[in-house]
Amino acid sequence: MKKATLVAFCLTLFFAFAVSFGFADEPKGTKVTVEGNIVCLILDYQKGTVNPVIATGPCNELPPHHHLLVSKDGKVYTLQGLQEGLMALQSSANHTNVKVTGIAQENPGGWVLYVE
């Protein structure tokens, strides 16, 4: 079960980066507020794996990493946006049952939430 979850998150990370590099202009989509858990994808360079973690405190002291938002209805959003919005999420002590507002855009690889 843990292995399947890790594989799913690794695939999500791959698609998140693949999708995010395809956007250079202003995001087009629907403004939404999504409630769910923020998952930090912490790289383990020695093992060559990604460890999905729901932080119990601010994660801005950890090495640079990507974030996902898993909504209550099971959708997985990769979080993108300006530095200020992403830093506010990282410095927050709460990563569970949070509400994040942004522009949601569905792409072939999944959902992207552009944080405000």
N, C-alpha and C positions, 0 to 999 in steps of 0.2 A: 504494500500500500504506500509506504513512504517513497519507494523507488518510483512508482507510478506518478505520485504527486510531484516529485523532483523532475521527472521527465516532462510532465505537463508544464511546469513553470519554466523549464529551460526552453521548451518550444515557444512558449508565450514570450519569453525574453527575446528569442531570435526574431519572431515576427514583429515584436515591438520595435526593435532597432531597424528592421527592414522597412517597416511602414513609416517610421519617424524620419528616415533620411529622405523620403520622397516628397517632403513638404518644405517649400521655401517661402511661400506667401502666407498671407493672413488665413487662418483656419476658417472654413465654412462648415456650418453645421447648426445644431440646435443648442441653445443655452439651457443647461440642466443643472440640477443639484442632485448628486448621487450620494447615497448613504451606504457605508460599508467599512471594510478594514483595509488599511494601507499595508501592503506587503513590501518589505525591503528585500531586494535581491542582492545578497552579499556574495561576492566572488571568493572562491577558495582556489587560489592560484596553484597551490601545491597539488591538490587533487584534481584540478581542472573541472570543478563543478560550481554550481550556483546554489547557495543556501537560501531558501525563502524563509524570512523571519518577520513576524509581527513584533515590532520593537515595543518594549515596555517603557521607553523613555525617548528623549530626543535622539535622533540618529545622525545628526549633523557632525558628530565627532567620529563617526565610522569612516572607513575609506569610501571614496566616491562610489555610488551605486545607483541603480535604477529602481523606480517605484512602480508598483501596480496598485490598483484599487479594485478589490473584489466586492461587488455590490451584494446587497442582501438577496437579490433575485438570481445571483450566480454569474452575472456578466463580469468579465475581466477587462478593465481599462488600463492601458498604459498611460502614465501621467507625463504630459509634456507641458511646456509653457515657459514663461519668463522666469528668470532667476529668482525674483522676489517671491513669487507665488510658491515655487518649489521649495525655497529655503524656509518659508513660513510653515510648510508641512513638515519639513525635516526637523525644525526646532520645536515642534509641538511635542508635549509629553504624552499625548494620547494618540494612538494609532488604531484604536478599535471603535467601531460605531461612530465614525466621523462623517460629517457632511462636507462634500467638496463641490464647489460651484465652478463650472467652466463650460466650454463649448465641446459637445460630444460629436464625434464624427465616426461613422462606420466605414471601414475600409475592407478590402479583400482579406487582409491578415487579422482583422479584429477591430476592437474599439479603441479610440484614442480620446482622452479627455484633456483638453487644453486648459490648464489651471489659470485662473485669473489672479 
